[in-house]
Amino acid sequence: MSGNAPSRVLLVHDVIGDLGGAEANVRLSAQGLAARGCQIALLHGPGTGIGEARFQEIFPTRFDWHQDPLALQQALAWQPQLIFVHKLADLGILRGIVASGIASLRMVHDHDIYCQRGYRYFPWNRQICTRKAGYACALTCGVVRNRQGPLPLKLAWPGRKLRELDLARQFTRHIVATPYMQRELELHEIARISILPPIPKPAPPSFRADYAKPLLLFVGQVIRGKGCDHFIRACARLRSPDWHGLIIGDGNQLPSCQHLIRKLGLQGRLRCTGWVEQQELHRYYTHARAGLIPSMWPEPFGAIGVEFMLHGLPAIGYDAGGIADWLAHEQIGLLCPYGDITALAAAMDRVLAEPETAAAWGREARRIAERDFVHERYLDQLHALACATVEEHARS
């Protein structure tokens, strides 16, 4: 390693275990940094109950603040040269990291730093918010879901989020996935930003999509912001006589989505699989016609879209957040007006009716992904950014 390379990197994340794209990135980033000569450790909160053993294998050195109130002090005593923060809601841990004087790098996976709901859209009309965080948020989003207490809702005062923003501005550097997210951070007066989209592992070399079945896929967390209900309602409007769909994933909206499927009479066409292993997912990708990304929150990136591309699968998505930064309309799929279920259904009908077009978009998507979204190159760039952050901090 070069003289500026951190020999010890402490990764920090709210949870340990598999859950979504952020957790996958924590795991893959750690493996990439370790392969490039860094010792790694994890400072974390509670477990997810899924894939925790895999994380424990990757991170033999762990500090659990959920179980041990001294975990932060023990992690700092491990003497990291770089603290690499992913998702972190605990302000006490965040203050301790900033106060440590150690070079700090933060990957901004979503809108949590500046949005007290975390989703960046208004709950009553599902319209995207473009305002800068401030005390006016008490009027628009002063009531949020309570994920830990006995009541389903709680009051949220913007002062806490503004304190979190003050701490975020003190990090040495931030990483975002898209120009859209760079603009969001700049709106909130956060500087020193690098754009580096997280890249999932490529498809196996032997993988070949055949587009043989009129199969539409929704893959991801089944939560309100991901728009799975819009996918279901669009399916009910399809004119194509022959189609079927899969909802692959889990989340708190799954029961209501299953109810909606029954209500619309789609049980014979649309099925929920729950969470599946990657190998089984490859099997579904092999025969599918398109992947759906009907997100109602402004996606910071939409990494599942890159996974679709790497598997040669055209994407159909809403123009929400950073999706338009990579989903080239009528080149690798179709970009629909935000929240327009009629347009979403029309796009789905098109790929069902035109398998040759879907195949051409899918092949182009894979060609672009294999050129622009290379996993090992991403890890090389991440390691270089870690080195640059340590050097930048030393100069400041």
Secondary structure, 3 states (H helix, E strand, C coil): CCCCCCCEEEEEECCECCCCHHHHHHHHHHHHHHHCCCEEEEEECCECCCCHHHHHHHCCCEEECCCCCCHHHHHHHCCCCEEEECCCCCHHHHHHHHHCCCEEEEECCCCCCCCCCCCCECCCCCCECCCCCCCCHHHHCCEEECCCCCCCEEECCHHHHHHHHHHHCCCCEEEECCHHHHHHHHHCCCCCEEECCCCCCCCCCCCCCCCCCCEEEEECCCCHHHCHHHHHHHHHCCCCCCCEEEEECCCCCHHHHHHHHHHCCCCCCEEEEECCCHHHHHHHHHHCCEEEECCCCCECCCHHHHHHHHCCCCEEEECCEHHHHCCCECCCEEEECCCCHHHHHHHHHHHHHCHHHHHHHHHHHHHHHHHHCCHHHHHHHHHHHHHHHHHHHHHC
